[in-house]
Amino acid sequence: MGIDVYSSWAGQAAEEQAAQEDAGLALNGGDVGYLRESYTGGPYTTKILCRDAFESSVRAFVSLAERKERETGTHCTVRVEF
């Protein structure tokens, strides 16, 4: 079980969407607009064991959203799936 977070934006290309799907379980998917966290009801292990990698991915995710908003002039949509 996990929590998946996707960002989408105006004019998003099929290749950009595919890159999000291909990011899979990677901790570094933030640069393509995808984040994933395994969830079993307990503490989030990435916050403890992989803090730097996950935080780096979150920063990349936010940077991408900001860049796409500047480029398109519209807000990104963030979708979370459980």
N, CA and C atoms as an extended XYZ file, in Angstrom:
246
Properties=species:S:1:pos:R:3:atomname:S:1:resname:S:1:resid:I:1 pbc="F F F"
N         0.842       -1.165        0.000 N   MET     1
C         0.000        0.000        0.000 CA  MET     1
C         0.891        1.232        0.000 C   MET     1
N         0.429        2.284       -0.637 N   GLY     2
C         1.240        3.479       -0.672 CA  GLY     2
C         0.434        4.711       -0.993 C   GLY     2
N         1.100        5.826       -0.926 N   ILE     3
C         0.514        7.115       -1.257 CA  ILE     3
C         1.278        7.639       -2.469 C   ILE     3
N         0.555        7.899       -3.549 N   ASP     4
C         1.147        8.409       -4.779 CA  ASP     4
C         0.695        9.845       -4.983 C   ASP     4
N         1.629       10.718       -5.332 N   VAL     5
C         1.325       12.125       -5.564 CA  VAL     5
C         1.815       12.485       -6.966 C   VAL     5
N         0.907       12.980       -7.788 N   TYR     6
C         1.215       13.360       -9.160 CA  TYR     6
C         0.933       14.838       -9.364 C   TYR     6
N         1.738       15.500      -10.148 N   SER     7
C         1.486       16.875      -10.552 CA  SER     7
C         1.175       16.860      -12.041 C   SER     7
N         0.206       17.663      -12.441 N   SER     8
C        -0.090       17.796      -13.874 CA  SER     8
C        -0.240       19.274      -14.187 C   SER     8
N        -0.047       19.615      -15.455 N   TRP     9
C        -0.061       21.015      -15.859 CA  TRP     9
C        -0.595       21.137      -17.276 C   TRP     9
N        -0.981       22.356      -17.611 N   ALA    10
C        -1.509       22.642      -18.945 CA  ALA    10
C        -0.466       22.269      -19.991 C   ALA    10
N        -0.889       21.568      -21.022 N   GLY    11
C         0.013       21.202      -22.100 CA  GLY    11
C         0.977       20.077      -21.763 C   GLY    11
N         0.708       19.351      -20.688 N   GLN    12
C         1.606       18.255      -20.295 CA  GLN    12
C         1.644       17.207      -21.405 C   GLN    12
N         2.830       16.904      -21.858 N   ALA    13
C         3.021       15.957      -22.964 CA  ALA    13
C         2.854       14.521      -22.488 C   ALA    13
N         2.512       13.656      -23.408 N   ALA    14
C         2.366       12.231      -23.096 CA  ALA    14
C         3.671       11.668      -22.529 C   ALA    14
N         4.806       12.165      -23.035 N   GLU    15
C         6.107       11.694      -22.542 CA  GLU    15
C         6.318       12.094      -21.086 C   GLU    15
N         5.821       13.284      -20.717 N   GLU    16
C         5.949       13.735      -19.335 CA  GLU    16
C         5.068       12.896      -18.405 C   GLU    16
N         3.868       12.539      -18.870 N   GLN    17
C         2.994       11.668      -18.091 CA  GLN    17
C         3.615       10.279      -17.949 C   GLN    17
N         4.190        9.767      -19.036 N   ALA    18
C         4.828        8.450      -19.003 CA  ALA    18
C         6.011        8.440      -18.041 C   ALA    18
N         6.760        9.533      -17.980 N   ALA    19
C         7.899        9.621      -17.060 CA  ALA    19
C         7.439        9.518      -15.614 C   ALA    19
N         6.260       10.072      -15.309 N   GLN    20
C         5.720        9.951      -13.954 CA  GLN    20
C         5.380        8.503      -13.645 C   GLN    20
N         4.740        7.830      -14.590 N   GLU    21
C         4.387        6.415      -14.384 CA  GLU    21
C         5.645        5.559      -14.261 C   GLU    21
N         6.672        5.879      -15.046 N   ASP    22
C         7.914        5.113      -15.021 CA  ASP    22
C         8.709        5.328      -13.740 C   ASP    22
N         8.438        6.439      -13.036 N   ALA    23
C         9.169        6.716      -11.798 CA  ALA    23
C         8.904        5.641      -10.750 C   ALA    23
N         7.748        4.987      -10.842 N   GLY    24
C         7.430        3.862       -9.971 CA  GLY    24
C         7.715        4.099       -8.509 C   GLY    24
N         8.526        3.240       -7.950 N   LEU    25
C         8.826        3.302       -6.524 CA  LEU    25
C        10.073        4.116       -6.217 C   LEU    25
N        10.608        4.801       -7.202 N   ALA    26
C        11.832        5.567       -6.999 CA  ALA    26
C        11.613        6.721       -6.024 C   ALA    26
N        12.607        6.982       -5.218 N   LEU    27
C        12.538        8.108       -4.293 CA  LEU    27
C        12.886        9.419       -4.977 C   LEU    27
N        13.366        9.352       -6.201 N   ASN    28
C        13.796       10.580       -6.877 CA  ASN    28
C        12.859       10.988       -8.010 C   ASN    28
N        11.583       10.647       -7.911 N   GLY    29
C        10.632       10.983       -8.963 CA  GLY    29
C        10.134       12.410       -8.925 C   GLY    29
N        10.561       13.186       -7.948 N   GLY    30
C        10.088       14.559       -7.825 CA  GLY    30
C        10.379       15.414       -9.033 C   GLY    30
N        11.483       15.141       -9.709 N   ASP    31
C        11.862       15.964      -10.856 CA  ASP    31
C        10.960       15.755      -12.061 C   ASP    31
N        10.129       14.718      -12.054 N   VAL    32
C         9.153       14.507      -13.131 CA  VAL    32
C         7.720       14.728      -12.635 C   VAL    32
N         7.571       15.176      -11.381 N   GLY    33
C         6.242       15.457      -10.842 CA  GLY    33
C         5.564       14.274      -10.199 C   GLY    33
N         6.348       13.366       -9.608 N   TYR    34
C         5.788       12.171       -8.971 CA  TYR    34
C         6.492       11.919       -7.645 C   TYR    34
N         5.707       11.643       -6.619 N   LEU    35
C         6.240       11.244       -5.318 CA  LEU    35
C         5.506        9.997       -4.860 C   LEU    35
N         6.180        9.122       -4.128 N   ARG    36
C         5.538        7.930       -3.578 CA  ARG    36
C         6.062        7.694       -2.176 C   ARG    36
N         5.153        7.285       -1.330 N   GLU    37
C         5.482        6.939        0.050 CA  GLU    37
C         4.774        5.637        0.376 C   GLU    37
N         5.513        4.612        0.788 N   SER    38
C         4.876        3.389        1.251 CA  SER    38
C         4.153        3.695        2.546 C   SER    38
N         2.989        3.108        2.724 N   TYR    39
C         2.206        3.393        3.920 CA  TYR    39
C         1.573        2.113        4.444 C   TYR    39
N         1.802        1.834        5.709 N   THR    40
C         1.211        0.658        6.346 CA  THR    40
C         0.481        1.025        7.624 C   THR    40
N         0.241        2.310        7.839 N   GLY    41
C        -0.462        2.748        9.024 CA  GLY    41
C         0.458        3.208       10.140 C   GLY    41
N         1.737        2.912       10.024 N   GLY    42
C         2.692        3.302       11.047 CA  GLY    42
C         3.458        4.536       10.625 C   GLY    42
N         4.580        4.790       11.274 N   PRO    43
C         5.394        5.953       10.893 CA  PRO    43
C         5.908        5.810        9.463 C   PRO    43
N         6.051        6.918        8.793 N   TYR    44
C         6.597        6.908        7.441 CA  TYR    44
C         8.103        6.682        7.520 C   TYR    44
N         8.575        5.553        7.005 N   THR    45
C        10.000        5.241        7.104 CA  THR    45
C        10.880        6.192        6.324 C   THR    45
N        10.374        6.735        5.225 N   THR    46
C        11.240        7.636        4.453 CA  THR    46
C        11.583        8.884        5.250 C   THR    46
N        10.730        9.279        6.165 N   LYS    47
C        11.037       10.445        6.985 CA  LYS    47
C        12.163       10.159        7.958 C   LYS    47
N        12.369        8.891        8.271 N   ILE    48
C        13.405        8.512        9.229 CA  ILE    48
C        14.653        7.997        8.519 C   ILE    48
N        14.481        7.012        7.645 N   LEU    49
C        15.623        6.334        7.028 CA  LEU    49
C        16.142        7.019        5.773 C   LEU    49
N        15.277        7.655        5.036 N   CYS    50
C        15.671        8.231        3.747 CA  CYS    50
C        15.343        9.713        3.693 C   CYS    50
N        15.450       10.371        4.808 N   ARG    51
C        15.023       11.761        4.921 CA  ARG    51
C        15.620       12.658        3.832 C   ARG    51
N        16.931       12.610        3.655 N   ASP    52
C        17.570       13.494        2.674 CA  ASP    52
C        17.092       13.215        1.257 C   ASP    52
N        16.998       11.933        0.902 N   ALA    53
C        16.562       11.581       -0.450 CA  ALA    53
C        15.117       12.013       -0.677 C   ALA    53
N        14.243       11.766        0.285 N   PHE    54
C        12.836       12.126        0.118 CA  PHE    54
C        12.668       13.643        0.105 C   PHE    54
N        13.348       14.344        0.992 N   GLU    55
C        13.242       15.802        1.015 CA  GLU    55
C        13.777       16.406       -0.277 C   GLU    55
N        14.826       15.829       -0.819 N   SER    56
C        15.372       16.293       -2.087 CA  SER    56
C        14.347       16.096       -3.203 C   SER    56
N        13.647       14.967       -3.172 N   SER    57
C        12.627       14.679       -4.169 CA  SER    57
C        11.453       15.647       -4.044 C   SER    57
N        11.077       15.980       -2.809 N   VAL    58
C         9.995       16.944       -2.601 CA  VAL    58
C        10.398       18.311       -3.144 C   VAL    58
N        11.625       18.714       -2.882 N   ARG    59
C        12.105       20.005       -3.406 CA  ARG    59
C        12.060       20.008       -4.937 C   ARG    59
N        12.469       18.910       -5.559 N   ALA    60
C        12.442       18.810       -7.022 CA  ALA    60
C        10.998       18.862       -7.535 C   ALA    60
N        10.075       18.213       -6.818 N   PHE    61
C         8.659       18.197       -7.177 CA  PHE    61
C         8.095       19.623       -7.169 C   PHE    61
N         8.374       20.363       -6.105 N   VAL    62
C         7.887       21.737       -5.973 CA  VAL    62
C         8.535       22.641       -7.021 C   VAL    62
N         9.821       22.465       -7.262 N   SER    63
C        10.516       23.273       -8.278 CA  SER    63
C         9.917       23.057       -9.659 C   SER    63
N         9.604       21.801       -9.980 N   LEU    64
C         8.991       21.498      -11.273 CA  LEU    64
C         7.626       22.179      -11.378 C   LEU    64
N         6.816       22.087      -10.335 N   ALA    65
C         5.491       22.708      -10.354 CA  ALA    65
C         5.609       24.219      -10.541 C   ALA    65
N         6.528       24.836       -9.835 N   GLU    66
C         6.720       26.277       -9.977 CA  GLU    66
C         7.147       26.650      -11.389 C   GLU    66
N         8.075       25.869      -11.958 N   ARG    67
C         8.545       26.141      -13.312 CA  ARG    67
C         7.412       25.992      -14.332 C   ARG    67
N         6.620       24.926      -14.201 N   LYS    68
C         5.517       24.689      -15.140 CA  LYS    68
C         4.448       25.770      -15.007 C   LYS    68
N         4.215       26.264      -13.802 N   GLU    69
C         3.257       27.353      -13.627 CA  GLU    69
C         3.746       28.628      -14.305 C   GLU    69
N         5.037       28.904      -14.190 N   ARG    70
C         5.598       30.074      -14.881 CA  ARG    70
C         5.494       29.905      -16.399 C   ARG    70
N         5.816       28.706      -16.893 N   GLU    71
C         5.813       28.458      -18.339 CA  GLU    71
C         4.409       28.510      -18.936 C   GLU    71
N         3.419       27.960      -18.212 N   THR    72
C         2.064       27.851      -18.771 CA  THR    72
C         1.143       28.982      -18.351 C   THR    72
N         1.486       29.680      -17.275 N   GLY    73
C         0.615       30.733      -16.769 CA  GLY    73
C        -0.602       30.224      -16.033 C   GLY    73
N        -0.638       28.921      -15.751 N   THR    74
C        -1.750       28.326      -14.996 CA  THR    74
C        -1.191       27.487      -13.855 C   THR    74
N        -2.034       27.240      -12.860 N   HIS    75
C        -1.605       26.434      -11.720 CA  HIS    75
C        -1.522       24.960      -12.086 C   HIS    75
N        -0.603       24.266      -11.453 N   CYS    76
C        -0.525       22.816      -11.588 CA  CYS    76
C        -1.611       22.180      -10.722 C   CYS    76
N        -1.994       20.991      -11.107 N   THR    77
C        -2.913       20.198      -10.305 CA  THR    77
C        -2.096       19.123       -9.612 C   THR    77
N        -2.338       18.920       -8.329 N   VAL    78
C        -1.667       17.862       -7.595 CA  VAL    78
C        -2.722       16.840       -7.217 C   VAL    78
N        -2.501       15.583       -7.611 N   ARG    79
C        -3.429       14.486       -7.351 CA  ARG    79
C        -2.770       13.496       -6.413 C   ARG    79
N        -3.468       13.114       -5.364 N   VAL    80
C        -2.954       12.147       -4.402 CA  VAL    80
C        -3.822       10.912       -4.464 C   VAL    80
N        -3.195        9.747       -4.575 N   GLU    81
C        -3.922        8.466       -4.596 CA  GLU    81
C        -3.441        7.614       -3.437 C   GLU    81
N        -4.371        6.974       -2.764 N   PHE    82
C        -4.039        6.065       -1.656 CA  PHE    82
C        -4.281        4.649       -2.062 C   PHE    82
